[in-house]
Amino acid sequence: MATCKKLSKLDLRSTIVHLNGLFSSQKTTKNFSLTQHSAWWSVHRGYFSGSTASPTKSPLIRSQHKPYKDNSFFCRLHPGAAPSVRSFLAQYTSSSSSSSASFLDLPVIKRPLIRYNPPGPPPPGQKHQTLTLYTITAIPEDELGDLRDAIFLRLVEYDITGRIYLAKDGINLHLCAPIQHVEALQSTLRDLVLDRFDHGLDGAIWNFSTEAPGERVFEKLKVMVKKQLVADGRLGQWSVTDAEAPQYLEPSEFHARLDQVGDKVLLIDMRNHFENEVGRFKTSVKMDCTTFKENMDLMDALLEGRDKKEEVLIVCTGGIRCSVSGRYLKQRGFTDVKMLKGGITSYGRYIKSNPGIPSHFIGKNFTFDGRRGERITEDVISSCHQCHAPNDHLTNCANVHCHLLFIQCPSCQEKWKHTCGPECRHTVETGTGPAASKPYDYHAQVRPGPLLAEVSKAA
C-alpha cells in the first residue's frame, strides 16, 4: 500500500520507471495493487497486454500521463522496460483475483492526442527528411481512435517526429524522418491509411522539403484526432469530402499560367499574415488573418458579388488549405477554381531545379517547424520588428511565457537577448516581472505590432 501511495504522486512515466525497478530487482509485488490505479490501467492496458492495438515489436513502454485539460499525454520509448513490465502484467492479469478482472474490463478513456519525445538527440551526422502528406477522404469516426494508435505505434519505431492530424475528412501530416526510414514511413502510411481508406478524389499529395535533408526540425511526434483537418469555422455547414475538388495545376503549369495572366486574374494567398509577410507571390492578394477561419471569412468577403464564372487562383504552403477552400468555392458555385498542387513548397522545388526561370514567388516560404521557413529566392521583403532593418528571420521570444512570433535581426537578438522587448528581457534575466505571468493568447502571440511598440521607446 505504501508503494501505491508513492506511485499516486508520480506522473505515469515515473510510475513505469518505478515499476520497472521493482520488477528488475526481483522485489515482490504483493503489496502493490493496480486496482488503485484502474484509470491509469484502462488507458494504457492495450500497450502492455498484447492486444491487437499493440504491435508485437512495439517498444512503447515508458510513458507519462499528466492531467492536461485536453486529456493529452506524451510517450517515451524505453525498450529495456518492455520485458519486465509485460511479464508482470501478464502474470497479474492471469491471476484469479476478482478485483483484477473488474478493472481490466473498464472502458478505455478517449485520448484525442498522443505525444512521443525521442529519448535523446539523433546520432551525429544523422540526416532527416522533412515531408508532408494530406488526402481528403472519408474515414469513419469510430475508427479514428484505433487508426491514431496504430499510426503512432508504427512511427515511433522509426524515431519520426512531427504532427499528424486525423479527422473524418482525411489525414494531414508534417513529419521529419531519418532519411533511412523515409520509405518505411511512406509504406506504413499507405498500408494504414491510403490503401485502406482510398486516396480521395484528388489523390494523396506527398510533398518533400525544398531544402536538402538536414537536422531534425521537430522535437516530438504528435498524433491527434480533430473535428476537421483544418478548422474553417463552418463545421456542420458543408461536407468537404462531398464537394468537388478544384483544378490542380502542377508547379510548371501554375508558373505558365501566371506568365499568361499577370495581375489580371485574382490570386488569393490562403495563408496567415505572418506567413505572407516574409514571402509571397508578387500578384497575390494577402489576407490579414491569424487563422484559417478568418481567412475563409475574408475570402467570402473578397468574392462577394463577383461573377462565379471568373477564374480564381489560390495558393498556400503545402496545399491542404487550398484543397479545402477550393472545394468550398466549388460548393458555393464558382466554376473556375485552380490551385497550385503541392503549394509553395512544390513551387520552390520547381524554381530551384530551373534556376534560369524568374520566380513569381519572392522571399521565404514559412514553415510550421523549427526552421520557420525555407528560402525560395534571395529577396528580403520584410524588416526587423524592432529596428526595422531589412530582415526576414522569424523567431519566438525567449520568454516562454510570451513566445511571441516576430522578425528579429542578429543585432536585435544580441541587444534584446532573443526577446521581444524590455519586459521579456527582464524576465529572462531575472525570472521576475510582469512578463513572467503572461496569459496564453494565440492571436497576441502572432501579432507583434502592439507589443513591440514599446521597443522603439526603450531603444
C-alpha positions in Angstrom: 0.0 0.0 0.0 2.9 2.3 0.7 4.0 1.7 -2.9 0.6 2.7 -4.2 0.6 5.9 -2.2 4.0 6.7 -3.6 3.0 6.0 -7.2 -0.1 8.1 -7.0 2.0 11.1 -6.6 4.1 10.4 -9.7 3.4 11.0 -13.3 2.9 8.0 -15.5 6.4 8.0 -16.9 7.9 7.9 -13.4 5.4 5.2 -12.4 6.5 2.9 -15.2 10.2 3.5 -14.4 9.5 2.8 -10.8 7.6 -0.4 -11.6 10.4 -1.5 -13.9 12.8 -1.0 -11.0 10.6 -3.2 -8.8 10.4 -5.9 -11.3 14.1 -5.9 -12.4 15.2 -6.1 -8.8 13.0 -9.2 -8.2 11.1 -7.4 -5.4 7.7 -8.9 -4.5 4.6 -7.1 -5.7 2.1 -8.5 -3.2 1.8 -5.1 -1.5 1.2 -3.3 -4.8 -2.4 -3.2 -6.1 -3.1 -2.0 -9.6 -6.8 -1.7 -8.7 -5.9 1.6 -7.1 -4.7 2.8 -10.5 -7.6 1.5 -12.6 -8.0 4.7 -14.5 -4.3 4.6 -15.5 -4.6 0.9 -16.5 -7.8 1.4 -18.5 -6.0 4.0 -20.6 -2.8 2.1 -21.2 -3.7 -1.6 -20.9 -3.6 -2.1 -24.7 0.0 -1.2 -24.9 1.0 -3.8 -22.4 -1.5 -6.7 -22.7 -0.6 -7.8 -26.3 -3.9 -6.7 -27.7 -4.4 -6.2 -31.4 -3.8 -2.5 -30.9 -0.3 -3.2 -29.8 2.3 -4.5 -32.3 4.4 -7.3 -31.0 7.6 -5.4 -31.8 6.4 -2.1 -30.4 9.0 -0.7 -28.0 6.4 1.6 -26.4 6.5 1.2 -22.7 7.9 4.2 -20.9 5.0 6.7 -20.7 4.0 9.8 -19.0 0.5 10.9 -18.1 -0.4 14.4 -16.8 -3.9 15.7 -16.3 -3.8 18.2 -19.1 -7.1 19.9 -19.9 -7.3 18.0 -23.2 -6.6 14.6 -21.7 -3.3 14.5 -23.6 -0.3 12.6 -22.6 3.1 12.0 -24.2 5.0 8.8 -24.5 8.6 7.9 -24.5 10.4 4.8 -25.7 12.3 2.7 -23.2 12.9 -0.7 -24.8 14.6 -2.2 -21.8 11.5 -1.8 -19.7 9.3 -3.9 -22.0 10.1 -7.4 -21.0 9.7 -6.8 -17.2 6.6 -4.7 -17.4 4.8 -7.0 -19.8 5.9 -10.1 -17.8 4.4 -8.6 -14.7 1.2 -7.6 -16.3 0.8 -10.9 -17.9 1.3 -12.6 -14.6 -1.1 -10.2 -12.9 -3.9 -10.4 -15.4 -3.8 -14.2 -15.4 -4.4 -14.3 -11.6 -7.8 -15.4 -10.3 -8.3 -12.2 -8.4 -11.8 -10.8 -9.0 -10.6 -7.3 -8.4 -8.1 -7.6 -11.2 -10.8 -8.8 -13.6 -13.0 -5.8 -12.7 -10.6 -3.1 -13.7 -9.4 -4.9 -16.8 -12.9 -4.6 -18.2 -13.1 -0.9 -17.7 -13.7 1.1 -20.9 -10.6 2.8 -22.5 -10.6 6.5 -21.9 -10.7 8.5 -25.1 -7.4 10.1 -26.0 -7.6 12.8 -28.6 -3.8 13.4 -28.5 -0.7 11.2 -28.2 2.8 12.5 -28.0 6.2 10.9 -28.1 9.6 12.5 -27.4 12.7 10.8 -28.7 14.8 9.6 -25.8 17.8 11.7 -26.9 19.4 13.7 -29.7 19.9 11.9 -33.0 23.2 10.2 -33.7 25.9 12.6 -35.0 25.6 13.1 -38.8 22.1 11.7 -39.0 20.2 13.4 -41.8 16.4 14.0 -41.6 13.9 14.5 -44.5 11.0 16.9 -43.8 7.9 16.0 -45.7 4.1 16.5 -45.8 1.2 14.4 -46.9 -2.5 15.0 -47.0 -5.5 13.4 -48.6 -9.2 14.4 -48.3 -11.2 11.2 -47.9 -13.9 9.9 -45.7 -12.8 8.0 -42.6 -15.4 6.5 -40.2 -15.4 8.4 -37.0 -15.5 5.3 -34.9 -12.2 4.1 -36.5 -10.2 7.3 -35.9 -9.0 6.4 -32.4 -7.7 3.0 -33.4 -6.1 4.5 -36.5 -4.4 7.1 -34.4 -2.9 4.5 -32.1 -1.8 2.2 -35.0 0.0 5.1 -36.8 1.6 6.2 -33.6 2.9 2.8 -32.6 4.4 2.2 -36.0 6.1 5.6 -36.4 7.8 5.7 -33.0 9.7 2.6 -34.1 11.4 4.8 -36.8 12.1 7.8 -34.5 9.9 10.0 -36.5 8.8 13.4 -35.2 6.2 15.9 -36.3 2.4 16.3 -36.4 -0.3 14.1 -37.7 -4.0 15.2 -37.7 -6.7 12.7 -38.4 -10.4 13.6 -38.9 -13.5 12.2 -40.5 -12.5 14.1 -43.7 -9.0 12.7 -44.1 -5.4 12.9 -42.9 -2.9 15.8 -42.8 0.7 15.4 -41.6 4.0 17.3 -41.4 6.9 15.0 -40.4 10.6 14.8 -40.1 12.1 11.3 -40.6 15.6 9.9 -40.6 16.4 9.5 -44.3 16.9 5.7 -44.0 13.3 5.4 -42.7 11.5 7.6 -45.3 10.5 4.6 -47.4 9.2 2.7 -44.3 7.2 5.8 -43.4 5.6 6.0 -46.7 4.9 2.3 -46.8 3.3 2.5 -43.3 1.0 5.3 -44.3 0.0 3.6 -47.5 -0.9 0.4 -45.5 -2.7 2.1 -42.6 -4.4 5.0 -44.4 -4.1 5.4 -48.1 -4.8 1.9 -49.3 -7.4 1.3 -46.6 -9.5 4.5 -46.9 -8.8 5.3 -50.6 -6.8 8.3 -51.8 -9.8 10.7 -52.1 -10.9 12.3 -55.3 -7.7 14.2 -55.8 -5.3 11.5 -54.6 -2.6 11.7 -51.9 -0.4 14.7 -52.0 3.1 13.9 -50.9 5.5 16.9 -50.6 9.2 17.0 -49.8 11.0 20.0 -48.4 12.7 22.3 -50.9 15.8 22.0 -48.8 18.2 19.1 -48.7 17.9 16.7 -45.7 19.4 18.1 -42.6 18.7 18.4 -38.9 15.6 17.2 -37.1 13.1 20.1 -37.2 10.5 18.7 -34.7 11.1 17.9 -31.1 8.3 15.4 -30.7 5.7 13.3 -32.6 2.1 14.3 -32.0 -0.8 12.3 -33.4 -4.2 13.9 -32.9 -7.9 13.3 -33.8 -9.6 16.5 -34.7 -13.1 17.5 -35.7 -11.8 18.9 -39.0 -8.5 18.6 -40.9 -8.3 22.4 -40.9 -10.7 24.4 -38.8 -12.7 26.6 -41.3 -15.3 27.8 -38.8 -18.0 26.1 -40.9 -18.3 22.7 -39.1 -21.6 21.1 -40.0 -22.4 23.6 -42.7 -20.9 21.7 -45.6 -19.0 18.5 -46.3 -15.5 18.8 -47.7 -15.5 15.1 -48.8 -18.7 15.5 -50.8 -17.6 18.7 -52.6 -16.0 18.9 -56.0 -12.2 19.4 -55.9 -10.6 22.4 -57.6 -8.4 22.0 -60.6 -4.9 21.1 -59.6 -2.0 22.8 -61.5 1.5 21.4 -61.4 4.1 24.0 -60.5 5.2 24.3 -64.1 1.6 24.8 -65.2 0.9 27.3 -62.5 4.0 29.2 -63.4 3.0 29.3 -67.1 -0.5 30.5 -66.1 0.9 33.4 -64.1 3.1 34.2 -67.1 0.0 34.4 -69.2 -2.4 36.3 -67.0 -0.1 38.5 -64.9 -2.2 40.5 -62.4 -5.4 40.2 -64.5 -6.6 37.1 -62.6 -7.5 37.0 -58.9 -4.8 35.2 -57.0 -5.6 34.6 -53.3 -3.0 33.7 -50.7 -4.7 31.4 -48.2 -2.0 31.8 -45.5 -1.8 33.8 -42.4 -0.4 37.3 -42.2 2.9 36.3 -40.6 3.5 33.8 -43.5 2.9 36.2 -46.4 5.0 38.9 -44.6 8.2 37.1 -45.3 7.3 35.6 -48.7 4.5 35.9 -51.3 3.6 35.6 -55.0 4.0 39.1 -56.5 0.4 39.5 -57.7 -1.3 37.7 -54.8 -4.0 39.2 -52.5 -2.6 38.9 -49.0 -5.0 38.1 -46.2 -4.6 39.9 -42.9 -5.6 37.0 -40.7 -4.2 34.7 -38.0 -6.4 31.6 -38.5 -7.8 29.7 -41.4 -11.3 30.6 -40.3 -10.5 34.3 -40.6 -9.0 33.6 -44.0 -12.2 31.9 -45.2 -14.3 34.8 -43.9 -12.1 37.3 -45.8 -12.2 35.1 -48.9 -16.0 35.2 -48.7 -16.0 39.0 -48.4 -13.5 39.3 -51.3 -15.6 37.2 -53.6 -19.0 38.7 -52.6 -20.8 39.8 -55.7 -18.2 38.6 -58.2 -19.0 36.6 -61.3 -18.9 32.9 -60.3 -17.5 32.1 -63.8 -14.5 34.3 -63.1 -11.1 32.4 -62.8 -9.8 32.2 -59.2 -6.3 31.0 -58.4 -5.4 30.0 -54.8 -2.1 29.2 -53.1 -0.9 28.1 -49.7 2.1 26.4 -48.1 1.6 22.8 -49.0 -1.8 22.6 -50.5 -4.2 21.4 -47.7 -5.7 24.8 -47.1 -6.3 25.3 -50.9 -7.8 21.9 -51.3 -10.4 22.8 -48.6 -11.0 26.4 -49.6 -11.1 25.3 -53.3 -13.8 22.8 -52.6 -15.7 25.4 -50.6 -15.7 27.8 -53.5 -16.9 25.0 -55.9 -19.6 24.2 -53.4 -20.6 27.9 -53.5 -20.9 27.8 -57.3 -17.6 29.1 -58.5 -16.8 27.1 -61.6 -13.2 28.0 -62.5 -11.1 27.4 -59.3 -7.5 26.5 -59.8 -4.9 25.8 -57.1 -1.1 25.2 -57.0 -0.6 21.4 -56.4 1.8 20.9 -53.5 1.6 24.6 -52.7 4.6 26.9 -52.4 6.8 24.1 -51.3 6.4 22.3 -54.6 6.8 25.6 -56.5 10.0 26.3 -54.6 11.4 22.9 -55.7 10.4 23.8 -59.3 12.2 27.1 -59.2 15.3 25.7 -57.6 15.5 22.9 -60.2 15.1 25.5 -63.0 17.5 28.4 -62.0 17.1 30.2 -65.3 13.4 30.8 -64.7 12.4 34.0 -62.9 10.3 33.2 -59.9 6.8 34.6 -59.4 7.3 33.9 -55.7 9.7 36.1 -53.7 11.2 35.6 -50.3 10.7 32.8 -47.9 8.1 30.1 -47.6 7.1 30.0 -43.9 7.1 26.5 -42.4 5.4 25.3 -39.3 8.5 23.7 -37.8 11.8 24.6 -36.2 13.2 26.2 -39.3 10.4 28.8 -39.5 10.9 29.0 -43.3 12.6 27.8 -46.5 14.2 30.3 -48.7 12.8 30.3 -52.3 14.6 33.5 -53.6 17.2 35.8 -52.1 14.6 38.7 -51.9 14.1 40.0 -48.4 10.7 41.7 -48.4 10.2 42.3 -44.7 12.0 44.1 -41.9 13.1 43.5 -38.3 10.2 44.3 -36.0 12.5 46.0 -33.5 14.9 48.2 -35.5 13.2 48.0 -38.9 16.4 46.9 -40.8 15.7 44.6 -43.8 15.3 41.0 -42.4 13.1 38.0 -42.7 14.2 35.8 -39.8 11.1 34.7 -37.8 11.7 33.6 -34.3 9.9 33.2 -31.0 10.5 35.4 -27.9 12.9 33.6 -25.5 10.5 34.3 -22.6 8.4 31.1 -22.7 5.5 32.9 -21.0 5.4 35.2 -24.1 6.6 33.1 -27.1 5.7 36.0 -29.4 6.4 35.2 -33.1 8.2 38.1 -34.7 11.0 39.1 -37.0 14.4 39.8 -35.4 17.7 40.7 -36.9 21.0 39.4 -35.4 21.8 42.8 -33.9 18.5 42.9 -32.0 18.9 39.3 -31.0 22.1 40.3 -29.2 20.7 43.5 -27.8 17.4 42.1 -26.5 18.7 38.6 -25.6 16.4 36.9 -28.1 13.3 38.5 -26.5 10.7 40.9 -27.9 11.4 43.8 -25.6 12.5 45.2 -22.2 9.8 43.4 -20.1 10.6 40.0 -21.5 14.3 40.6 -21.4 14.0 41.5 -17.7 12.0 38.3 -17.1 14.6 36.1 -18.9 17.4 37.7 -17.0 15.7 37.7 -13.5 12.8 35.3 -13.7 10.5 38.1 -12.4 8.4 40.9 -13.6 5.0 41.3 -15.4 6.1 39.2 -18.4 6.7 36.2 -16.1 2.9 35.6 -15.9 1.5 36.4 -19.3 -1.7 34.5 -20.1 -1.7 32.4 -23.2 -3.2 34.2 -26.2 -2.6 32.8 -29.6 -3.7 35.9 -31.5 -1.5 38.1 -29.4 1.5 35.7 -30.0 1.3 36.2 -33.7 0.5 39.9 -33.7 3.8 41.6 -32.8 2.8 45.2 -33.7 1.2 46.3 -30.4 3.7 44.5 -28.2 6.7 45.8 -30.0 5.6 49.4 -30.0 7.4 49.8 -26.6 10.7 48.7 -28.0 11.0 51.9 -30.0 10.6 53.9 -26.8 13.2 51.8 -25.0 15.7 51.8 -27.8 
